[in-house]
Amino acid sequence: MPPVTAADIEAAIRNVPDFPKPGIQFKDITPVLADGRLFSGAMDLLLADVVPGSIDKIIGIDARGFIFGAAAAVKLGVGFVPVRKKGKLPWATHEQSYDLEYGSNTVAIHVDAVHPGERVLLLDDLLATGGTAAATVKLLEKLGARIVGLNFLIELKFLDGRALLSNHPVRSLVAY
């Protein structure tokens, strides 16, 4: 069987109109996750630029980033660090707020999740406006992490989220 390509993944992503509100075209990745070949292939593509031994920890953002981040950590044999919404982590945290179109949100990380100098790769399903990823980058920088890259399954280029992350390498498999 031929290897999975980004085009294969894009073909499996389902558009759901008007979700979660009118005018939004939601990019549903569950068909990719439900197909073992596509999910495994997506992980291979997301990690294609990772040199073995070059990463100490994988960072995954709440919630779908946990799926890709945990799978990548197992595949690479490294630790996994969840970045969660405020109030969801059970121990001492650093928090970072960011603006949304209507309001704001806050993400948190345990204060001991990453040690100074550790090399980290952030994985998430979607780069849209970049607010959540940029807040996560600020948390990682506060902990002294060396951010090796930020890899996303999907990027919504028209929202220009990459602009908030310009100090770090950003990769996406599928762009709209």
C-alpha positions as CSV (number, residue, x, y, z in Angstrom):
1,M,0.0,0.0,0.0
2,P,1.4,3.5,-0.9
3,P,2.3,5.9,1.9
4,V,-0.3,8.4,3.1
5,T,0.0,11.8,1.6
6,A,-1.2,15.2,2.7
7,A,-3.7,15.0,-0.2
8,D,-5.1,11.8,1.3
9,I,-5.6,13.5,4.6
10,E,-7.2,16.5,3.0
11,A,-9.6,14.3,1.1
12,A,-10.7,12.7,4.4
13,I,-11.3,15.9,6.3
14,R,-15.0,16.6,6.4
15,N,-16.5,20.1,6.0
16,V,-19.4,20.8,8.4
17,P,-21.2,24.0,7.4
18,D,-22.5,26.3,10.1
19,F,-20.8,24.6,13.0
20,P,-20.5,25.7,15.7
21,K,-22.3,28.8,14.5
22,P,-23.7,30.1,11.2
23,G,-21.0,31.0,8.6
24,I,-18.3,28.7,10.0
25,Q,-17.0,25.9,7.9
26,F,-15.8,23.4,10.5
27,K,-12.9,21.1,9.5
28,D,-13.8,17.8,11.0
29,I,-10.8,15.5,11.5
30,T,-12.6,12.6,13.0
31,P,-12.6,10.7,9.7
32,V,-8.8,10.9,9.7
33,L,-8.7,9.6,13.3
34,A,-11.1,6.8,12.6
35,D,-9.0,5.4,9.8
36,G,-5.9,3.7,11.2
37,R,-3.9,4.0,8.0
38,L,-4.7,7.8,7.7
39,F,-4.1,8.5,11.4
40,S,-0.8,6.6,11.4
41,G,0.2,8.4,8.1
42,A,-0.8,11.8,9.5
43,M,1.5,11.1,12.5
44,D,4.4,10.1,10.1
45,L,3.9,13.3,8.1
46,L,3.6,15.5,11.2
47,L,6.9,14.1,12.5
48,A,8.7,13.8,9.1
49,D,11.1,16.7,9.9
50,V,11.9,15.5,13.4
51,V,15.4,14.1,13.8
52,P,15.4,11.2,16.3
53,G,16.8,12.4,19.7
54,S,16.1,16.1,18.8
55,I,13.0,16.4,21.0
56,D,12.7,16.0,24.8
57,K,8.9,16.6,25.1
58,I,5.8,17.0,22.9
59,I,3.4,19.7,23.8
60,G,-0.3,19.2,23.1
61,I,-3.0,21.9,23.4
62,D,-6.4,21.1,24.9
63,A,-8.2,19.2,23.4
64,R,-7.5,17.7,20.0
65,G,-3.8,18.5,20.4
66,F,-3.8,15.8,23.0
67,I,-4.6,13.2,20.4
68,F,-1.7,14.1,18.1
69,G,0.6,15.0,20.9
70,A,0.2,11.8,22.9
71,A,0.6,9.7,19.8
72,A,3.7,11.6,18.8
73,A,5.2,11.2,22.3
74,V,4.7,7.5,22.2
75,K,6.1,7.2,18.7
76,L,9.2,9.2,19.6
77,G,9.6,7.8,23.1
78,V,9.5,11.2,24.8
79,G,7.3,12.8,27.4
80,F,4.0,14.5,26.7
81,V,2.9,17.8,28.3
82,P,-0.8,18.9,28.2
83,V,-1.6,22.6,27.9
84,R,-5.1,22.9,29.3
85,K,-7.8,25.5,29.7
86,K,-7.6,27.4,33.0
87,G,-8.7,25.5,36.0
88,K,-8.3,22.0,34.5
89,L,-4.8,21.1,35.8
90,P,-4.6,19.8,39.3
91,W,-1.3,21.4,40.5
92,A,0.6,24.7,40.4
93,T,0.4,26.3,37.0
94,H,1.5,29.2,34.9
95,E,-1.3,30.8,33.0
96,Q,-1.5,32.9,29.8
97,S,-4.6,34.8,28.6
98,Y,-5.2,35.6,25.0
99,D,-7.9,37.4,23.0
100,L,-10.7,35.8,21.0
101,E,-12.9,37.4,18.5
102,Y,-15.5,38.0,21.3
103,G,-13.8,37.8,24.7
104,S,-10.7,36.0,25.9
105,N,-9.5,32.7,27.1
106,T,-6.7,31.4,29.3
107,V,-4.4,28.3,29.0
108,A,-2.3,26.8,31.7
109,I,0.7,24.5,32.1
110,H,2.2,22.9,35.2
111,V,5.1,24.9,36.5
112,D,7.4,21.9,36.4
113,A,6.2,20.5,33.0
114,V,9.2,21.6,31.1
115,H,12.7,22.3,32.4
116,P,14.9,25.1,31.1
117,G,16.7,24.1,27.9
118,E,14.4,21.1,27.1
119,R,13.6,20.9,23.4
120,V,9.9,20.8,22.7
121,L,7.7,20.3,19.7
122,L,4.1,21.7,19.8
123,L,1.5,19.6,17.9
124,D,-2.1,20.6,17.4
125,D,-4.8,19.8,14.9
126,L,-5.5,23.4,13.7
127,L,-3.8,26.7,13.3
128,A,-6.5,29.4,12.9
129,T,-6.0,32.9,14.4
130,G,-2.9,31.7,16.3
131,G,-4.0,33.0,19.7
132,T,-4.0,29.7,21.5
133,A,-0.6,28.6,20.0
134,A,0.9,32.0,20.7
135,A,-0.3,31.9,24.4
136,T,1.2,28.4,24.6
137,V,4.5,29.6,23.2
138,K,4.6,32.3,25.9
139,L,4.1,29.7,28.6
140,L,6.9,27.5,27.1
141,E,9.2,30.5,26.9
142,K,8.5,31.4,30.5
143,L,9.6,27.8,31.5
144,G,12.8,28.2,29.5
145,A,11.9,25.6,26.8
146,R,13.7,25.5,23.5
147,I,10.9,25.4,21.0
148,V,12.0,23.3,18.0
149,G,8.8,23.8,16.0
150,L,5.0,24.1,15.9
151,N,3.4,21.5,13.7
152,F,-0.3,21.5,12.7
153,L,-2.5,19.1,10.8
154,I,-4.6,22.0,9.3
155,E,-3.9,25.6,8.8
156,L,-6.5,28.2,7.9
157,K,-4.2,30.6,6.0
158,F,-6.8,33.3,5.5
159,L,-6.8,33.9,9.3
160,D,-3.0,34.5,9.3
161,G,-2.3,32.8,12.6
162,R,1.2,32.1,11.5
163,A,2.0,35.8,11.9
164,L,1.7,35.5,15.7
165,L,4.2,32.6,15.7
166,S,6.9,34.2,13.4
167,N,9.7,33.6,15.8
168,H,9.4,29.8,15.5
169,P,9.3,27.3,12.6
170,V,5.6,26.5,11.7
171,R,4.6,23.5,9.6
172,S,1.1,22.4,8.5
173,L,0.1,19.4,6.4
174,V,-3.1,20.8,4.9
175,A,-3.8,24.4,4.2
176,Y,-7.1,26.1,3.4
